[in-house]
Amino acid sequence: MISMESMAQKYEELIPIYEKYKNIMNNSSEEDFKNKTFIENTNELYFHNFVNLTQNLTINELFDLSIPFEYSNQFNNKTLYSIDVKVTGIRLNKNKSINFIELEDRHPIESAKFDTNIKFRNKCFTFFNQMVNKWREYQLNVREISITIHQNNNWFPKTIYFKEFISFTIHSPNIMPHNLGYNNFREFTPGQWYDLYYNRHKTILLKPPFITNCMDYYMDGKQEYKLRSDCINLCINNEFSNKCLHLNTKYNELNNKSIDYIHTTYMLWRKEIFIGNNLTKLFIRNETMDTCFYENIDRIETECQLRCRPECVNHFYSYDIKTYNDITKYSDKTYNYSEDETYFYITHNQMPDQITEHIPEMTFISFAANFGGLLGMWLGLSALAIMTFVLNSYLD
């Protein structure tokens, strides 16, 4: 998650170490990157000299020092992006006309997972999310999505890049996953090409007083939480503090009422939550708190999932994956594929999308019609019975 280049720009004492590291990278062969000793020494240089310095930084500082989305080419100052995402498809315009369109998102939503182990902290970029107002206006029949993830040695050694996994998911545009768990994300080996074939299942729930108890989250800030994931994360963080924080004897020494702490967990925190907040820090769990955390986290998360109402409209995606391992052999005159990059090509499969919509078992109009019909029938029968009784009495 932490960028060595950003760290060297912030801390002057790291510049000589960073320059030495770049010299090593520039003079290393492909065989060096397969050497166990070289890998261990390079990784240790990154974690010991750069990552360990971030222990007492605020959340805002950690985001600022993390892997950037946008950066400049050191040779020509050209703007580059750590992830290139391109979507092509047919757009339905407001006047009901259609046209072919290509879209790129250059302002993704940034979030991060702050694990207790600093080696397992992750940076996440979310594209085409409706948190960004302009994407709410698009009605698009997607034809294909192409994604290229770039690795840059100025951020961290590629010995780490090939050792770890890339977490990836496709989710509804009106939500954000609240954690990096296996239910939300799939893991992919870097340096390969993946074809993904997806289909979608859309659900539309009924608002209260129906038992689905859903709600529409207003991303423009008209209510307490912009997203359900914000509600869940803050709920878990607060409940964990109430249950376990007192077990850390160091907390009384560190406690400063002007500083808030978020706990190191698997949750994904949006950068926007901390904008303008230069005080919030990470609270590192000790062994006693770890025990308390694992004893209570399932119960706490279940309670928070129930407390934070689900979205009324959601999209669920399932997809099949085809993997190409040796991508360099696909290079041609138009594009030179590199093992330092990871590629995703995403298209819809042949299965139709599904929509599940909850509707009342009986609407008011149906109720009124049925009631009126039954009432008319029984009144008619009653009138007939009265007339029969009168006629019989008269004849008798």
N, C-alpha and C positions, 0 to 999 in steps of 0.2 A: 504493500500500500504506500509506503513512504518513498519519495523520490530523492535520490542521492543529490541530484542537481539542485533541487529546491533547498535541501539541507545545507549544501555548500554555499548557496547564496545567502542564507540566513546566518550561518556560523562561520566566521572567517577561519577559525582553527581547523575546519574540515577541508579547506581548499587544497592544502598539500596532499592530503590523503585521497581526495577526489581526483586530483590530477594524476597521482600515482596509479590509481585504479584505472583511469581512462587509458593510460599508457599500456597497462597490462592488457586491457581489452583490445586495443588496436594492434598489439603485437602477438596475439594469441591465435593459434591455428584451431581448426575444427577438432583435431585430435586432443588438444589441451582441454577442450570442453567436455571430453569424455573421460578425462583422467580424474580419478577419485580424489587424490590429494589436492589437485587444482580446484576442483569443485568445492571441497570443504574449506579451503583457504579463502576463496573468493566469497563464499556465502558468509563466512565468519567476519570478513572485512565489512560487509554490508550491515549485518545485524549488530556487531559489537560497536562499530564506530558511528553508525548513523541511526539505526532504529532505536538503540538503547537510550539515545539522547531525548527521545520523545516521551519518556515516561511521565513527566510532570507538566506537559503542555495542555493548553485548553483544547476543547473540541474544535473550535474555529481554527486554531493553529495547526492541528492535525490535518484538517481538510486542506488548508493552504499549502501544507508540505507534502501532500499526497500526490499520487500520479495525476498529472494534468490531463484534461481532455484536449485542450488547445495549446499548442506550443509552436515555436519558431525553428525553422531549419537553420542550423548554425553557420551554413555556408552562404545562403542567399536570403535569409530572413523571411522565407516563404512560410505562410501559416499552414501548419499540419495538424492532424487530428489523430489521437490515439486509437479511435474507432471510427471507421467510415461505414455509414448505414445509408443505403439507397433503396427506396420503395418505388415501384412502378405499378400503375393500374389505371382503371377508368374512374373518373370522378363525376359524381352527380352534382351539378351546380344548383344554386337556389332557384334559377329560372327553369329548372328541369332539363336543361341541356346537359350533354355529356362530352367529355374530352379526355384524351390520354394525358397522363401526368407523371412526372418524376419528382420525387420528394427526397430531401435530405434534412436531417435534424442536426443542427449545429449548436443547440443549446439544451443538452440532455439534463435530466434531474440527477444530481449527485447524492449518493448515500454511502454509508460505510457500516461495516460490522467491526465492533471493537472487542475482539476476543481477549480473554485473560492472558493467553499466550501471544506475545507481540508478533510471533512468526505467522500467526493465523488471522491477522487482521486484513480485511478485504475492502476494496473500493468498488462501488457499483455505479453504472451509468444506465439510466432508463430513458428510452427514446419514444417519441410520439405519444407521450402521456398527456392526458387532458388537464393535468395541472398547469400546463402551458396553454393559455387561452386559445391560441390560433388553431390548435389541433381539434378543438371541439366543433369547429365549423365544417370539417371535412367528412363527406360521405364517399367512401372509396371502395371499389371492388378491386382488391389487391391481386395483382398478377404475379409478382415476385418480389422478394426481399433479399438483398445481398449485403453481407456484413463482413468487414475485414478488420481484424484486431491486430494492431501493430505492437511489436516489442521494441523497446529502446533501452540500450545499455546505460544511457545517462540516468535512467530511473532506478533500475536494479539489474543485477547480472542475469544474463539469460540462463545461467546455470540454475537459477531459481525458477525462471519461466518454464523450463522444461520439466522441472521436478513437481510443480504444482498443477492444479486443474483450473480450468475456466468454468465458472458457474454461469449457466444460461437458462433463461425461461421466457416463455411467451405468455402474457397475461392480459387481462381486461384493461383497456386504456383509462378507466376511471378508478383504478386501484393501484396500490403499491404493496408488494409482499412485505410482511413485517419481519421476516427472518430469512436466513439462507438455508433453511432446512430442506431435506430431501423431498418433502411434499410440494415444495415450491420450485426448486431448481434441479437441473440435471448437470452433471459434471462432464467436461470434455477435455481431452488431452490436447495441449497446445501444439501448434505446428502442423495441423492437419486440415483437410477439407471435409465439410459435413454437408450433405443434402438432407434437408428436413421437409417432410410432407405432413401437413397439418389439416385438421378439421376443427370446427368450432361448435360449442354447445352454449347457447345463450339462455339465461334464466331471467325471468321477470317475476318478482315477488310482489305480494300485496302489502300495502302499508297498513299500520294499525288502524282499527282495532283487531285486525286479523293476526293469528298467532305467529305468522312469519316475522312480524315486528321489525320490518326493514325500515331504512331511511335513506334519503338522498343526501349525500355529503356535499356541501357547497364549498368548492375549492377556492372561491374568492374570499373566504373568511367570514361568512355570515353566521357561523356558529363556532362552538368551542374547538372542534376538531375538523380539519380540512379533509382528512382521510381516516378510514377505519384503522389503518395500520398505525397512525399517530396515537389514536385512542388506546389501542392494544399495548403498544410499546410503553407509553407513559403509565398505563395501569400496572403493567408488570414491574416496571422500575419502582413505582411507589409502593406496591405491595411487598416487593422484595426488601425495600428499605425498612418498612414497618416490621417485617418478620425477622430479618437477619442482621441489619446494620449494627445493632447494639452488641453483637458478638465480636466485633473488631475493636480491641482495646485502643488501637491507634486512632480510631475515629475522633475521640475527644480531643486529641492533640491536633488533628488536621482540621477539625470542624471550624468552619467560618460561615456564619449565617448569611454572608453576602455571596457565598459560592455554592452553587448546586453541583451535585455529582450524578453522573449516570453510571450504572454498573456495567462491568465488562461481561457481556453475554453474546449470544448468537443473533441478537436483534439487529435489524437494519435501520439506521437513523438517517433521516433526510437532513441534508446540509441546511436547508431553508429554516428548519426549526431553531437553529442556533445563530442565525444572522442577527447581528447587533448584540449578541450575548458573548462577551469576552471573558466570562468567569467560569462557565461550566467545564468541569474536568472529569476525567475517568476515575472511578473508584476501584482500585484493584482488590479483588477478594483474597482473603487469607484462607488457610486450610479449614478453619472452623466455619467460616462463611460459605465456603465451597460445599461443605457437608449440608448446611442449612439450605443452600440453593437447590441442590439436587434432590433433597427430601421434599421440597415444597413447590418446585417449578411447574410440575405437571398440574397440580391443583390450582396454582395461581394463574397459569395460562388458560386453563379451562374456564375459570371464573371470569377472567378478562375477556375471553372470546364471547361469553354470554352477555357480559355487561356492555360490550361495544357492539351495537346493532349492525347486522349485515347490510350490504348495499342492496338496493331494490333491483338494480340491473347489473348483471355480471356476465362475463364471457369466460368460458373454460376451454382450454386448448389441449388437444392430444396430438402427438406427432410421432411418426416413424423416422428413423435415422439411418442414413447410409454413409459410411466412412471411407475416405480415400487417404491412405497413410502417406505414400510417397508423392507429395504434391509437386515436387520440383520437376518431375518428368512431364507435367502438363504445361510447362512454360513454352511460350511461342513468341513470335515477333510482336504481338500486341501486349503481352503481359508476362513478366518474369516472376513466377511464384516462388516464395521464399519460406523456409522452415521457421523463420523469425516472425511469421504471420500466421494467423488462424482464420479460416474462411468458413462462412455459413451461407448456403444458398437455400432459401425457404420458399416453397410453393404450396398451394392448396392440393390436397389429394383428390381422388375421384369421388369420395363420399360426400353427400350433401350435408350442409350445416343443419343443426337441430335447434329448435326454439321451444323451450318449456315455459309456458305462461300460466301463473296461478290466477284463477278467476273465482269469484264467489260461486258457491254451489247454486245459489238462487239470487238474482238481482232483484231490486225493489220493483222494477217494471214487471218481471216475471211473477213476483209474489202478488202484485196487484191484479195482474191478469188471471192468475190461478184462483185467487180469492174471489174475484168477481165472477169467474166462471162457476165455481162451486156454489157461491151464494145464489147466483141466478138459477142454477139447477135445483137447489133445495127449495128456493122460493117458488119455483114453478111447480115442483112436486107438491109443496104445501098448498098452493092455490088449487091445484087439481083435486087434492084430497078434500079440501073444504067444499068445493063445488059438488063433489060426489056425495059428501055427507048431507048437504042441503037438499039435493035432489032426492036422495033416498028417504030423507025425513019427510019431504013433501009428498012423495008417492005413497009412503006408508000412511 
